[in-house]
C-alpha cells in the first residue's frame, strides 16, 4: 500500500524538529532507523497508518530504547501529524513491557502490560534493579576484626 508523500513529509519534519536526526542509534541515527522501518513496512504492503506508525514508533521511547522525542502528554501533537490510528499504534508499541510480552508473542493469547502505568513502572524498576544486582561483580568478603 502507498502512504501519501505529504503525510510522510509531515511526520519526517516533526521527527527532525524533535531531534531524531541528531540521536545516535545502531546503524546511524534514530531518524535513519525510523525511515528504514517505514520502508520495510511499505515493502511488506502494510497499510498507510502502520507505515506512519513505523516511522514514528520511537516517539515516546520504547522498552528497548528509552530516549523519548515526545512526552506522553503531547500525544495529540503526534496524532495531528500522523492520524489517530497511527498514533494509537505508536503508543501501543511504546507502552509494551517487553519482559512480560516477548516470551508470549507466539501464544494464542499473548500477555501485554502497559509499562507507562504506575504499577508497571514500579515493577520494571524492580526488574532493572534485580538485573543490575545479578551482573554486579562479586566483592571479596570484608575481613572481620580480630577478636570479634
C-alpha positions in Angstrom: 0.0 0.0 0.0 1.0 3.5 -0.7 1.5 6.2 2.1 0.8 9.7 0.8 4.1 11.6 0.4 2.7 14.6 2.2 1.9 12.5 5.3 5.4 11.1 5.3 6.9 14.5 4.8 4.9 16.0 7.7 6.0 13.1 10.0 9.6 13.4 8.9 9.6 17.1 9.5 8.3 16.6 13.0 10.9 14.0 13.7 13.6 16.4 12.5 12.2 19.2 14.7 12.3 16.8 17.7 16.0 15.9 17.1 15.7 12.4 15.7 18.4 13.2 13.1 20.8 14.0 15.9 20.3 11.0 18.1 22.6 8.0 17.7 21.1 4.7 17.1 22.5 1.4 15.9 23.2 1.7 12.2 23.3 5.5 12.2 20.8 8.0 13.6 17.4 7.4 15.0 15.8 9.2 12.0 17.6 6.8 9.6 16.4 3.8 11.6 12.8 5.1 11.6 12.9 5.7 7.9 14.2 2.1 7.3 11.3 0.7 9.4 8.8 2.6 7.3 10.4 1.5 4.1 10.3 -2.2 5.3 6.7 -1.9 6.2 5.9 -0.4 2.8 7.8 -3.3 1.1 5.6 -5.7 3.0 2.5 -4.0 1.9 1.5 -2.5 5.2 -1.4 0.0 5.3 -0.5 3.7 5.4 -1.4 4.0 9.2 1.0 1.2 10.0 3.8 2.7 7.8 3.4 6.1 9.6 3.4 4.3 13.0 6.6 2.6 12.0 8.1 5.9 11.0 7.3 7.3 14.4 7.4 4.2 16.6 10.1 5.6 18.9 8.4 9.0 19.6 7.6 8.0 23.2 10.6 5.9 23.7 10.4 2.1 23.9 11.3 -0.5 26.4 14.4 -1.1 24.4 15.3 2.5 23.5 14.5 4.9 26.4 15.1 8.1 24.6 11.7 9.8 24.0 11.1 12.5 21.4 7.8 13.5 22.9 6.4 13.2 26.4 3.1 11.3 26.7 1.2 14.5 27.5 1.8 15.6 23.9 0.2 12.6 22.2 -2.3 14.9 20.5 0.6 16.6 18.6 1.7 13.4 17.1 -1.9 12.4 16.3 -2.4 15.6 14.4 0.6 14.8 12.2 0.1 11.1 11.5 -3.5 10.5 12.4 -5.2 8.9 15.4 -4.9 5.3 14.2 -1.2 5.6 13.6 -0.6 7.4 16.9 -2.5 4.7 18.8 -0.2 2.1 17.3 2.9 4.2 18.3 1.6 4.4 21.9 0.8 0.7 22.0 4.3 -0.2 20.8 6.0 2.2 23.2 3.9 1.0 26.1 4.8 -2.6 25.6 6.6 -4.1 28.6 8.9 -6.4 26.8 9.8 -8.5 29.9 6.1 -9.6 30.0 5.2 -9.5 26.4 8.1 -11.0 24.4 8.1 -14.5 26.0 4.4 -15.0 24.9 4.4 -13.5 21.4 3.7 -16.8 19.8 0.9 -17.7 22.2 -2.7 -17.6 21.1 -3.4 -15.0 23.8 -0.1 -13.2 24.4 0.5 -11.3 27.6 0.6 -7.5 27.5 1.4 -4.9 30.2 1.5 -1.2 29.7 4.8 0.0 31.0 3.5 3.6 31.4 1.1 2.7 34.2 2.5 3.4 37.7 2.3 -0.3 38.8 4.1 -1.4 35.6 6.7 1.3 36.1 7.4 0.2 39.6 7.6 -3.5 38.5 10.0 -2.5 35.7 12.2 -0.6 38.2 12.4 -3.6 40.4 13.3 -5.9 37.5 16.1 -3.5 36.4 17.4 -3.4 40.0 17.4 -7.2 40.1 19.2 -7.4 36.7 21.9 -5.0 37.9 22.4 -7.0 41.0 22.8 -10.2 39.0 25.5 -8.6 36.9 27.4 -6.8 39.6 30.8 -8.2 40.2 31.1 -10.0 43.5 33.0 -8.3 46.2 35.5 -10.1 48.4 34.3 -10.6 51.9 35.2 -7.9 54.4 37.6 -9.4 56.9 36.2 -9.4 60.5 38.2 -7.6 63.1 40.5 -9.7 65.2 38.8 -10.8 68.4 35.3 -10.2 67.0 
